[in-house]
Amino acid sequence: MRAASPVVAATADAAPSSASRPAVATQLPKRDAGAASSSSAVAAARDVAAYMEELQARADARRILEMEIDDEHSRALPGYSVGKVIGEGGFCMVRIGVHHASRRKVAIKVVDRQRLTDPNEAKRMQREIRVMKHLCHECVVRLFEVVETEKILYLVMEHAPNGSLLDFVRARKRMREGDAAHALQQIVSGLDYCHQHEVVHRDIKLENILLDASNRMKLIDFGLSAFYIVGKKLKVHCGSPSYAAPEIVARKHYDGPPVDVWSLGVVLFAMLAGYLPFHTSNGNKQELCGKIMEGKYSAPETVSPAARDLLQRMLTVDPAKRITLPDVLLHPWVQAAPKWEPTGGCIYDVSVDPRSGSVRANEHVLASIARSGLGSRTDVLQALLRGEANTLTAHYYLLAEADEETQRERRRLGGGDGGGVGGGSGGHLARRARSVASPSEALADLVAGEGGAATAAPRQVVVL
C-alpha cells in the first residue's frame, strides 16, 4: 500500500484563489543567521527545488487538464494530477491524468474496491493486471503503474486520445479499403505479439481498439484474456456475442488464437461495411448464435473481391481451416495496401544482450531518475527487467517517451540532441516554455560556486 507524500498531500488542494487555498503544511527550509555549512546549504536548496518543482508540476497539470483536477484522487496518487472522467463501467471509471515528471497525459482506471464484490469480476481485474504487466508493444496500450489504497485500485495506463475504432467507423459510416488494411496491419501486429507471448485476448471488438494521437491502433481491455499453452484447449466461453467465434458459441473446448482471428474478421467486416456481419433485428440471442455457427453473412457491394476473400478466410467456421494472423498479413489484399512499418516491439523497453550481458536502456532517463532521488540506476533497471508496474517503471517509460518526442522535435527543427533528460539546460525534456525556474536553475540560484553558501531567494512560483 502506498501513502501520499506530505508535500503532495499538502499541495494537492492548491487553487487559483489564495483566499481559498489551504495552508501548506510543509515548510520551506529556514536558514540560520550565520553562514550555513556547504552541505546544509545544498540540502536546503534541494528541498526548495523539490518543493518548487511539485508546485510547478501541479500548475502545469491544471493547465494541461484545463483546470479540472480531482484533489481526492490526486492526493492518493503522488506524482500525478487526476482530472475528469473519460469513461465509466460498473465498478470502475477511467480518468484523464498528468504525470508530473514528464508532463505526459495518462489514462487512470479507478477501481472502487468496495463495489468489486463479484469474485469473477475481481479475478478479471487481477488477470488484466497480470497480463498487461507481461506485454510491451506499440499496438497494445501500456500499463505503467498499479497503486493500491484501502478503498481504491489505480491502474495508470497509456493515454490514447483519439477515441475507439467504433467511434472512428461511426463517424465515417465505413472506412476506405486502403485505410482499413492499414489499420488491420497494426491490429494484427499487436495481436500476434500477444499470441507469441502465449496470451489470447478473447474480446477483440471495435470498442476495445483505441487510436492514439497519431491514429495508431491500440488494443485494450485484457479482462477476458488468458495465458494459453499451444496444443492445450481452453474451456472458458466468454467474449461479446456478435464477435464470438462459432466454437465459443457452440460451447466447445477451443484453441486460443483462432477465436481472436474470427473476432478480428468481424472487426474488419465492420470497418468495410459500417455494420456487423452477424446481427438480428430483434436482438434474439438464439437466432444470432445460429447465424454465427452457420457462418452466413452478406457483404455490401462496395467491398472488393479481394477483401471478400480475406473476410471469408477469417470468418471460416472450422477453426482448423481458419487463416492465421501471419497469413493475414501475406494476403494479396493486405499486401496491396500501404505498408505499416512497426518500430519493433516497445521502443521504450529495456533489453539485455544475451552474449555481452549489456543492457539497452535510455541512460539519460536513468540518470534523471537517479538525480531525483527516486531510485538508483540499478533499482530502475531491476524493476524494468522484472516487468514490474510501479513508480520507478512509470517514471522511466513516461520520461523515455517524452525524451523521444523532444528529440524528434529537435531533429525536425535541425537542432542537436541537447543531452537528453536533464541534460544541457537542466530541465526535463517534456517541459515547454515556462515563466518560472526549473529545479536545477533554482539550485544554481541558491548555491553560489563550489561549496558556496545559499545566497539567493527562490523565484516566485505561480500556482495556476
Kinemage of the C-alpha trace (Angstrom):
@kinemage 1
@onewidth
@group {chain A} dominant
@subgroup {mainchain}
@vectorlist {calphas} color= white
{ca met a 1} P 0.000 0.000 0.000
{ca arg a 2} L 1.266 3.398 -0.946
{ca ala a 3} L 0.624 6.519 1.100
{ca ala a 4} L 0.694 10.034 -0.267
{ca ser a 5} L 3.818 12.013 0.494
{ca pro a 6} L 3.373 15.010 2.841
{ca val a 7} L 4.361 17.535 0.175
{ca val a 8} L 1.927 16.148 -2.375
{ca ala a 9} L -0.889 15.850 0.142
{ca ala a 10} L -0.307 19.383 1.343
{ca thr a 11} L -0.250 20.972 -2.103
{ca ala a 12} L -2.942 18.884 -3.802
{ca asp a 13} L -5.711 21.372 -2.971
{ca ala a 14} L -3.886 24.391 -4.392
{ca ala a 15} L -6.413 26.638 -6.165
{ca pro a 16} L -6.239 29.846 -8.195
{ca ser a 17} L -7.554 31.953 -5.337
{ca ser a 18} L -5.193 32.499 -2.432
{ca ala a 19} L -8.201 33.044 -0.194
{ca ser a 20} L -9.490 29.529 -0.813
{ca arg a 21} L -6.101 27.872 -0.860
{ca pro a 22} L -5.433 25.661 2.208
{ca ala a 23} L -2.293 26.204 4.192
{ca val a 24} L 0.733 24.240 3.064
{ca ala a 25} L 1.916 22.076 5.934
{ca thr a 26} L 5.395 21.528 4.565
{ca gln a 27} L 7.665 24.435 5.463
{ca leu a 28} L 10.474 25.726 3.317
{ca pro a 29} L 13.907 25.202 4.884
{ca lys a 30} L 14.882 28.006 7.290
{ca arg a 31} L 18.354 29.494 7.253
{ca asp a 32} L 20.425 30.370 10.312
{ca ala a 33} L 21.533 33.959 10.629
{ca gly a 34} L 25.156 32.908 10.319
{ca ala a 35} L 26.846 31.344 7.356
{ca ala a 36} L 25.441 27.882 6.670
{ca ser a 37} L 27.714 24.992 6.020
{ca ser a 38} L 28.136 23.873 2.434
{ca ser a 39} L 26.332 20.576 2.968
{ca ser a 40} L 23.339 22.101 4.765
{ca ala a 41} L 23.017 24.820 2.124
{ca val a 42} L 22.981 22.299 -0.689
{ca ala a 43} L 20.441 20.158 1.172
{ca ala a 44} L 18.234 23.187 1.795
{ca ala a 45} L 18.496 24.202 -1.832
{ca arg a 46} L 17.467 20.744 -2.962
{ca asp a 47} L 14.445 20.808 -0.630
{ca val a 48} L 13.380 24.150 -2.063
{ca ala a 49} L 13.933 22.910 -5.609
{ca ala a 50} L 11.817 19.804 -4.985
{ca tyr a 51} L 9.091 21.913 -3.383
{ca met a 52} L 9.091 24.331 -6.306
{ca glu a 53} L 9.032 21.501 -8.812
{ca glu a 54} L 5.990 19.940 -7.129
{ca leu a 55} L 4.095 23.233 -7.161
{ca gln a 56} L 5.020 23.874 -10.787
{ca ala a 57} L 4.063 20.332 -11.794
{ca arg a 58} L 0.604 20.814 -10.346
{ca ala a 59} L 0.295 24.203 -12.024
{ca asp a 60} L 1.273 22.636 -15.348
{ca ala a 61} L -1.182 19.789 -14.787
{ca arg a 62} L -4.015 22.233 -14.161
{ca arg a 63} L -3.213 23.925 -17.465
{ca ile a 64} L -2.910 20.624 -19.361
{ca leu a 65} L -6.166 19.310 -17.896
{ca glu a 66} L -7.885 22.703 -18.323
{ca met a 67} L -8.183 23.231 -14.567
{ca glu a 68} L -10.255 20.074 -13.984
{ca ile a 69} L -8.401 18.413 -11.107
{ca asp a 70} L -9.853 15.845 -8.715
{ca asp a 71} L -7.973 16.562 -5.499
{ca glu a 72} L -9.074 13.415 -3.647
{ca his a 73} L -7.643 11.061 -6.271
{ca ser a 74} L -4.621 13.294 -6.841
{ca arg a 75} L -3.714 13.023 -3.149
{ca ala a 76} L -3.901 9.239 -3.387
{ca leu a 77} L -1.568 9.213 -6.409
{ca pro a 78} L 1.657 11.080 -5.589
{ca gly a 79} L 3.350 12.230 -8.771
{ca tyr a 80} L 0.090 12.616 -10.728
{ca ser a 81} L -2.766 15.063 -11.089
{ca val a 82} L -6.073 13.325 -11.778
{ca gly a 83} L -8.656 15.015 -13.981
{ca lys a 84} L -12.133 14.426 -15.371
{ca val a 85} L -13.872 11.123 -16.108
{ca ile a 86} L -13.467 9.953 -19.727
{ca gly a 87} L -15.114 6.527 -19.363
{ca glu a 88} L -17.237 4.538 -16.900
{ca gly a 89} L -18.083 0.919 -16.113
{ca gly a 90} L -19.919 -0.992 -13.407
{ca phe a 91} L -17.323 -0.753 -10.656
{ca cys a 92} L -14.703 1.499 -12.200
{ca met a 93} L -14.153 4.671 -14.173
{ca val a 94} L -11.345 5.970 -16.342
{ca arg a 95} L -9.986 9.455 -15.696
{ca ile a 96} L -7.505 11.567 -17.603
{ca gly a 97} L -4.352 12.396 -15.648
{ca val a 98} L -0.949 14.043 -15.924
{ca his a 99} L 2.353 12.531 -14.804
{ca his a 100} L 4.237 15.377 -13.143
{ca ala a 101} L 7.826 14.460 -14.000
{ca ser a 102} L 7.191 14.055 -17.741
{ca arg a 103} L 4.091 16.272 -18.161
{ca arg a 104} L 2.582 13.376 -20.142
{ca lys a 105} L -1.126 12.647 -20.161
{ca val a 106} L -2.125 9.216 -18.880
{ca ala a 107} L -5.365 7.267 -18.545
{ca ile a 108} L -6.085 6.222 -14.964
{ca lys a 109} L -8.524 3.386 -14.325
{ca val a 110} L -10.059 3.976 -10.896
{ca val a 111} L -11.485 0.762 -9.432
{ca asp a 112} L -13.772 1.027 -6.399
{ca arg a 113} L -12.725 -1.999 -4.364
{ca gln a 114} L -15.841 -1.763 -2.165
{ca arg a 115} L -18.051 -2.255 -5.231
{ca leu a 116} L -15.858 -5.030 -6.622
{ca thr a 117} L -17.821 -7.718 -4.771
{ca asp a 118} L -18.306 -10.227 -7.603
{ca pro a 119} L -15.478 -12.811 -7.337
{ca asn a 120} L -15.473 -13.247 -11.124
{ca glu a 121} L -15.023 -9.515 -11.691
{ca ala a 122} L -12.231 -9.445 -9.104
{ca lys a 123} L -10.481 -12.296 -10.930
{ca arg a 124} L -10.961 -10.471 -14.220
{ca met a 125} L -9.253 -7.376 -12.802
{ca gln a 126} L -6.367 -9.428 -11.404
{ca arg a 127} L -5.996 -11.173 -14.759
{ca glu a 128} L -5.926 -7.888 -16.657
{ca ile a 129} L -3.131 -6.554 -14.437
{ca arg a 130} L -1.100 -9.757 -14.671
{ca val a 131} L -1.401 -9.922 -18.467
{ca met a 132} L -0.723 -6.231 -19.112
{ca lys a 133} L 2.438 -6.332 -16.991
{ca his a 134} L 3.598 -9.064 -19.367
{ca leu a 135} L 3.083 -7.070 -22.597
{ca cys a 136} L 5.035 -4.260 -24.244
{ca his a 137} L 4.127 -3.472 -27.853
{ca glu a 138} L 3.375 -0.240 -29.675
{ca cys a 139} L -0.093 -1.513 -30.652
{ca val a 140} L -1.029 -2.596 -27.120
{ca val a 141} L -1.934 0.031 -24.511
{ca arg a 142} L 0.818 0.083 -21.885
{ca leu a 143} L 0.268 -0.382 -18.155
{ca phe a 144} L 2.664 1.979 -16.367
{ca glu a 145} L 1.839 1.667 -12.692
{ca val a 146} L -0.518 -0.077 -10.263
{ca val a 147} L -1.292 1.680 -6.971
{ca glu a 148} L -3.449 0.235 -4.191
{ca thr a 149} L -5.116 2.157 -1.388
{ca glu a 150} L -7.582 0.885 1.195
{ca lys a 151} L -10.597 1.706 -0.959
{ca ile a 152} L -9.299 2.240 -4.498
{ca leu a 153} L -7.167 0.373 -7.019
{ca tyr a 154} L -5.489 2.632 -9.593
{ca leu a 155} L -4.194 1.433 -12.963
{ca val a 156} L -2.096 4.110 -14.677
{ca met a 157} L -2.058 3.407 -18.407
{ca glu a 158} L -1.064 4.889 -21.734
{ca his a 159} L -3.454 7.577 -22.957
{ca ala a 160} L -4.973 7.147 -26.435
{ca pro a 161} L -6.818 10.438 -27.051
{ca asn a 162} L -8.497 9.799 -30.417
{ca gly a 163} L -11.254 7.521 -29.180
{ca ser a 164} L -12.205 3.987 -30.128
{ca leu a 165} L -12.279 2.325 -33.526
{ca leu a 166} L -16.054 2.136 -33.071
{ca asp a 167} L -16.215 5.941 -32.873
{ca phe a 168} L -13.875 6.211 -35.858
{ca val a 169} L -16.026 3.925 -38.053
{ca arg a 170} L -19.306 5.503 -36.964
{ca ala a 171} L -18.045 8.985 -37.826
{ca arg a 172} L -17.194 7.835 -41.358
{ca lys a 173} L -20.036 5.317 -41.877
{ca arg a 174} L -17.357 2.947 -43.199
{ca met a 175} L -13.619 3.063 -43.946
{ca arg a 176} L -11.864 3.115 -47.288
{ca glu a 177} L -10.233 -0.205 -48.041
{ca gly a 178} L -6.687 1.165 -48.001
{ca asp a 179} L -7.263 2.741 -44.582
{ca ala a 180} L -8.900 -0.422 -43.248
{ca ala a 181} L -5.990 -2.557 -44.465
{ca his a 182} L -3.516 -0.144 -42.866
{ca ala a 183} L -5.395 -0.357 -39.553
{ca leu a 184} L -5.649 -4.141 -39.851
{ca gln a 185} L -1.869 -4.476 -40.168
{ca gln a 186} L -1.415 -2.663 -36.859
{ca ile a 187} L -4.054 -4.681 -35.029
{ca val a 188} L -2.584 -7.931 -36.365
{ca ser a 189} L 0.886 -6.827 -35.245
{ca gly a 190} L -0.283 -6.206 -31.676
{ca leu a 191} L -2.465 -9.300 -31.526
{ca asp a 192} L 0.195 -11.583 -32.991
{ca tyr a 193} L 2.639 -10.216 -30.401
{ca cys a 194} L 0.159 -11.261 -27.700
{ca his a 195} L -0.124 -14.747 -29.199
{ca gln a 196} L 3.663 -15.085 -29.382
{ca his a 197} L 3.700 -14.349 -25.646
{ca glu a 198} L 1.030 -17.023 -25.003
{ca val a 199} L -1.773 -14.509 -24.420
{ca val a 200} L -5.148 -14.816 -26.147
{ca his a 201} L -7.357 -11.702 -25.900
{ca arg a 202} L -10.846 -13.264 -26.288
{ca asp a 203} L -12.685 -9.941 -26.508
{ca ile a 204} L -11.498 -8.313 -29.735
{ca lys a 205} L -14.093 -5.767 -30.871
{ca leu a 206} L -14.278 -2.213 -32.196
{ca glu a 207} L -14.724 -0.800 -28.683
{ca asn a 208} L -11.534 -2.487 -27.459
{ca ile a 209} L -9.281 -0.865 -30.053
{ca leu a 210} L -8.254 2.727 -29.355
{ca leu a 211} L -6.475 5.300 -31.512
{ca asp a 212} L -3.559 7.323 -30.161
{ca ala a 213} L -2.672 10.894 -31.150
{ca ser a 214} L -1.198 9.575 -34.432
{ca asn a 215} L -4.249 7.333 -35.074
{ca arg a 216} L -2.147 4.254 -34.325
{ca met a 217} L -4.263 1.284 -33.228
{ca lys a 218} L -4.004 0.183 -29.579
{ca leu a 219} L -5.503 -2.981 -28.093
{ca ile a 220} L -7.125 -2.531 -24.678
{ca asp a 221} L -9.200 -4.432 -22.090
{ca phe a 222} L -7.463 -7.699 -21.289
{ca gly a 223} L -10.008 -8.616 -18.609
{ca leu a 224} L -11.150 -11.733 -20.515
{ca ser a 225} L -7.693 -12.679 -21.767
{ca ala a 226} L -5.853 -15.824 -20.771
{ca phe a 227} L -2.428 -17.369 -20.933
{ca tyr a 228} L -2.547 -20.485 -23.077
{ca ile a 229} L -0.325 -23.426 -23.938
{ca val a 230} L -0.057 -24.449 -27.588
{ca gly a 231} L -1.963 -27.686 -28.088
{ca lys a 232} L -3.965 -27.338 -24.871
{ca lys a 233} L -7.638 -26.430 -25.271
{ca leu a 234} L -9.299 -23.576 -23.395
{ca lys a 235} L -12.643 -24.163 -21.687
{ca val a 236} L -13.999 -20.768 -20.588
{ca his a 237} L -16.594 -19.384 -23.010
{ca cys a 238} L -16.523 -15.599 -22.995
{ca gly a 239} L -16.485 -12.512 -25.188
{ca ser a 240} L -19.049 -10.267 -26.853
{ca pro a 241} L -21.817 -12.268 -28.607
{ca ser a 242} L -21.685 -10.525 -32.006
{ca tyr a 243} L -17.902 -11.073 -32.194
{ca ala a 244} L -17.788 -14.586 -30.700
{ca ala a 245} L -16.364 -17.447 -32.780
{ca pro a 246} L -18.567 -20.468 -33.626
{ca glu a 247} L -16.605 -22.737 -31.278
{ca ile a 248} L -17.296 -20.302 -28.420
{ca val a 249} L -20.999 -20.085 -29.278
{ca ala a 250} L -21.205 -23.896 -29.519
{ca arg a 251} L -19.548 -24.111 -26.072
{ca lys a 252} L -16.772 -26.373 -27.300
{ca his a 253} L -13.234 -26.562 -25.951
{ca tyr a 254} L -11.098 -24.451 -28.256
{ca asp a 255} L -7.647 -23.233 -29.273
{ca gly a 256} L -6.936 -19.624 -28.314
{ca pro a 257} L -5.554 -17.795 -31.384
{ca pro a 258} L -8.282 -18.837 -33.883
{ca val a 259} L -11.020 -17.222 -31.759
{ca asp a 260} L -9.141 -13.910 -31.928
{ca val a 261} L -8.797 -14.282 -35.712
{ca trp a 262} L -12.564 -14.742 -36.047
{ca ser a 263} L -13.295 -11.684 -33.886
{ca leu a 264} L -10.797 -9.664 -35.915
{ca gly a 265} L -12.628 -10.786 -39.060
{ca val a 266} L -15.806 -9.291 -37.590
{ca val a 267} L -13.876 -6.072 -36.899
{ca leu a 268} L -12.591 -5.966 -40.489
{ca phe a 269} L -16.104 -6.518 -41.853
{ca ala a 270} L -17.402 -3.652 -39.694
{ca met a 271} L -14.619 -1.342 -40.895
{ca leu a 272} L -15.517 -2.048 -44.543
{ca ala a 273} L -19.312 -2.279 -44.268
{ca gly a 274} L -20.169 0.014 -41.368
{ca tyr a 275} L -22.181 -2.684 -39.595
{ca leu a 276} L -21.591 -6.116 -38.041
{ca pro a 277} L -21.839 -9.275 -40.179
{ca phe a 278} L -23.873 -11.243 -37.631
{ca his a 279} L -26.868 -9.463 -36.146
{ca thr a 280} L -30.610 -9.770 -35.638
{ca ser a 281} L -33.356 -7.183 -35.898
{ca asn a 282} L -34.985 -8.156 -32.605
{ca gly a 283} L -31.888 -8.947 -30.522
{ca asn a 284} L -32.738 -12.652 -30.359
{ca lys a 285} L -29.602 -14.288 -28.968
{ca gln a 286} L -30.516 -17.785 -30.159
{ca glu a 287} L -31.004 -16.527 -33.713
{ca leu a 288} L -27.669 -14.681 -33.523
{ca cys a 289} L -25.868 -17.826 -32.368
{ca gly a 290} L -27.410 -19.782 -35.226
{ca lys a 291} L -26.118 -17.299 -37.809
{ca ile a 292} L -22.623 -17.393 -36.292
{ca met a 293} L -22.442 -21.190 -36.253
{ca glu a 294} L -23.541 -21.299 -39.898
{ca gly a 295} L -21.061 -18.556 -40.810
{ca lys a 296} L -23.532 -16.906 -43.162
{ca tyr a 297} L -23.315 -13.176 -43.767
{ca ser a 298} L -23.753 -10.746 -46.639
{ca ala a 299} L -21.126 -8.144 -47.519
{ca pro a 300} L -22.165 -4.936 -49.325
{ca glu a 301} L -21.319 -4.465 -52.995
{ca thr a 302} L -18.791 -1.779 -52.072
{ca val a 303} L -16.440 -4.451 -50.669
{ca ser a 304} L -13.893 -5.578 -53.277
{ca pro a 305} L -13.463 -9.247 -54.292
{ca ala a 306} L -10.008 -9.382 -52.660
{ca ala a 307} L -11.366 -8.058 -49.364
{ca arg a 308} L -14.269 -10.528 -49.565
{ca asp a 309} L -11.776 -13.354 -49.964
{ca leu a 310} L -9.877 -12.344 -46.834
{ca leu a 311} L -13.118 -11.988 -44.872
{ca gln a 312} L -14.170 -15.465 -45.952
{ca arg a 313} L -10.851 -16.900 -44.757
{ca met a 314} L -11.063 -15.118 -41.391
{ca leu a 315} L -14.736 -15.983 -40.872
{ca thr a 316} L -14.326 -19.696 -41.618
{ca val a 317} L -16.457 -21.763 -39.227
{ca asp a 318} L -13.907 -24.578 -38.842
{ca pro a 319} L -11.092 -23.128 -36.671
{ca ala a 320} L -8.616 -25.645 -38.101
{ca lys a 321} L -9.183 -24.172 -41.577
{ca arg a 322} L -9.300 -20.538 -40.458
{ca ile a 323} L -6.479 -18.294 -41.688
{ca thr a 324} L -3.690 -17.456 -39.206
{ca leu a 325} L -2.547 -13.939 -38.320
{ca pro a 326} L 0.813 -14.218 -40.158
{ca asp a 327} L -1.065 -15.337 -43.279
{ca val a 328} L -3.475 -12.407 -42.939
{ca leu a 329} L -0.507 -10.079 -43.457
{ca leu a 330} L 0.535 -12.074 -46.536
{ca his a 331} L -2.906 -11.911 -48.154
{ca pro a 332} L -2.907 -10.046 -51.527
{ca trp a 333} L -5.483 -7.523 -50.299
{ca val a 334} L -3.243 -6.533 -47.373
{ca gln a 335} L -0.088 -6.639 -49.493
{ca ala a 336} L -1.625 -4.186 -51.980
{ca ala a 337} L -2.305 -1.617 -49.243
{ca pro a 338} L 0.122 0.992 -47.860
{ca lys a 339} L 2.696 -0.783 -45.722
{ca trp a 340} L 2.692 -0.150 -41.998
{ca glu a 341} L 6.191 -0.424 -40.568
{ca pro a 342} L 6.389 -1.392 -36.883
{ca thr a 343} L 9.242 0.034 -34.853
{ca gly a 344} L 9.876 -3.369 -33.296
{ca gly a 345} L 8.039 -4.132 -30.079
{ca cys a 346} L 8.186 -1.464 -27.391
{ca ile a 347} L 10.668 1.264 -28.265
{ca tyr a 348} L 10.913 2.410 -24.638
{ca asp a 349} L 11.552 -1.060 -23.210
{ca val a 350} L 14.881 -2.307 -21.907
{ca ser a 351} L 16.662 -5.423 -23.089
{ca val a 352} L 19.737 -7.433 -22.238
{ca asp a 353} L 22.200 -8.634 -24.873
{ca pro a 354} L 22.466 -12.398 -24.165
{ca arg a 355} L 26.056 -12.503 -25.425
{ca ser a 356} L 27.586 -9.479 -23.724
{ca gly a 357} L 25.149 -9.064 -20.851
{ca ser a 358} L 24.922 -5.326 -21.595
{ca val a 359} L 21.615 -3.548 -21.020
{ca arg a 360} L 19.974 -1.372 -23.678
{ca ala a 361} L 18.175 1.473 -21.954
{ca asn a 362} L 17.797 5.243 -22.035
{ca glu a 363} L 20.740 6.334 -19.899
{ca his a 364} L 19.615 9.980 -19.862
{ca val a 365} L 16.351 8.929 -18.227
{ca leu a 366} L 18.088 6.606 -15.760
{ca ala a 367} L 20.413 9.433 -14.734
{ca ser a 368} L 17.493 11.847 -14.355
{ca ile a 369} L 15.622 9.442 -12.057
{ca ala a 370} L 18.763 8.835 -10.000
{ca arg a 371} L 19.291 12.595 -9.586
{ca ser a 372} L 15.711 12.996 -8.403
{ca gly a 373} L 16.386 10.586 -5.541
{ca leu a 374} L 13.523 8.307 -6.568
{ca gly a 375} L 15.805 5.333 -7.215
{ca ser a 376} L 19.268 4.380 -8.373
{ca arg a 377} L 20.099 3.201 -11.884
{ca thr a 378} L 20.248 -0.373 -10.563
{ca asp a 379} L 16.867 -0.025 -8.821
{ca val a 380} L 15.203 1.164 -12.021
{ca leu a 381} L 16.803 -1.471 -14.255
{ca gln a 382} L 15.885 -4.285 -11.870
{ca ala a 383} L 12.261 -3.107 -11.768
{ca leu a 384} L 12.147 -2.867 -15.572
{ca leu a 385} L 13.721 -6.263 -16.162
{ca arg a 386} L 11.354 -7.889 -13.659
{ca gly a 387} L 8.396 -6.476 -15.583
{ca glu a 388} L 7.049 -4.510 -12.634
{ca ala a 389} L 4.465 -1.738 -12.886
{ca asn a 390} L 5.433 0.702 -10.152
{ca thr a 391} L 6.632 4.266 -9.623
{ca leu a 392} L 10.118 3.562 -10.981
{ca thr a 393} L 8.922 1.894 -14.181
{ca ala a 394} L 6.237 4.548 -14.736
{ca his a 395} L 8.835 7.304 -14.427
{ca tyr a 396} L 11.171 5.508 -16.818
{ca tyr a 397} L 8.634 4.817 -19.570
{ca leu a 398} L 6.931 8.207 -19.441
{ca leu a 399} L 10.206 10.145 -19.319
{ca ala a 400} L 11.602 7.997 -22.148
{ca glu a 401} L 8.503 8.767 -24.196
{ca ala a 402} L 8.928 12.480 -23.511
{ca asp a 403} L 12.635 12.182 -24.348
{ca glu a 404} L 11.891 10.542 -27.687
{ca glu a 405} L 9.288 13.159 -28.569
{ca thr a 406} L 11.629 16.021 -27.703
{ca gln a 407} L 14.494 14.538 -29.718
{ca arg a 408} L 12.171 14.094 -32.718
{ca glu a 409} L 11.133 17.734 -32.442
{ca arg a 410} L 14.750 18.893 -32.192
{ca arg a 411} L 15.705 16.823 -35.219
{ca arg a 412} L 12.771 18.304 -37.123
{ca leu a 413} L 13.967 21.795 -36.259
{ca gly a 414} L 17.543 20.898 -37.176
{ca gly a 415} L 18.963 21.092 -33.653
{ca gly a 416} L 21.178 18.687 -31.724
{ca asp a 417} L 20.210 16.164 -29.099
{ca gly a 418} L 20.820 18.570 -26.249
{ca gly a 419} L 21.866 15.970 -23.737
{ca gly a 420} L 18.582 14.160 -23.203
{ca val a 421} L 16.609 14.197 -19.978
{ca gly a 422} L 18.043 16.689 -17.550
{ca gly a 423} L 20.880 17.491 -19.957
{ca gly a 424} L 22.173 20.840 -21.100
{ca ser a 425} L 19.744 23.338 -19.656
{ca gly a 426} L 18.982 21.124 -16.674
{ca gly a 427} L 15.207 20.989 -17.247
{ca his a 428} L 13.374 17.763 -18.025
{ca leu a 429} L 12.647 17.129 -21.677
{ca ala a 430} L 8.908 17.334 -21.606
{ca arg a 431} L 8.925 20.863 -20.207
{ca arg a 432} L 7.887 23.557 -22.655
{ca ala a 433} L 8.345 27.354 -22.317
{ca arg a 434} L 7.728 28.318 -18.713
{ca ser a 435} L 7.862 31.520 -16.709
{ca val a 436} L 9.458 30.093 -13.557
{ca ala a 437} L 12.749 28.477 -12.677
{ca ser a 438} L 13.389 24.766 -13.165
{ca pro a 439} L 14.632 22.845 -10.094
{ca ser a 440} L 18.208 22.857 -11.347
{ca glu a 441} L 18.007 26.587 -12.077
{ca ala a 442} L 16.723 27.153 -8.551
{ca leu a 443} L 19.596 25.089 -7.201
{ca ala a 444} L 22.040 27.203 -9.188
{ca asp a 445} L 20.462 30.346 -7.774
{ca leu a 446} L 20.724 29.101 -4.218
{ca val a 447} L 24.227 27.640 -4.277
{ca ala a 448} L 26.931 30.018 -5.436
{ca gly a 449} L 30.164 28.444 -6.564
{ca glu a 450} L 31.869 25.292 -5.297
{ca gly a 451} L 30.775 24.701 -1.734
{ca gly a 452} L 29.233 28.163 -1.602
{ca ala a 453} L 26.526 29.181 0.815
{ca ala a 454} L 22.948 29.783 -0.219
{ca thr a 455} L 22.727 33.409 -1.227
{ca ala a 456} L 19.675 33.917 -3.425
{ca ala a 457} L 15.983 33.585 -2.695
{ca pro a 458} L 13.939 31.200 -4.858
{ca arg a 459} L 11.983 32.745 -7.722
{ca gln a 460} L 8.264 33.049 -7.395
{ca val a 461} L 6.166 30.008 -8.299
{ca val a 462} L 2.712 30.780 -9.635
{ca val a 463} L 0.020 28.172 -8.995
{ca leu a 464} L -2.421 28.454 -11.884
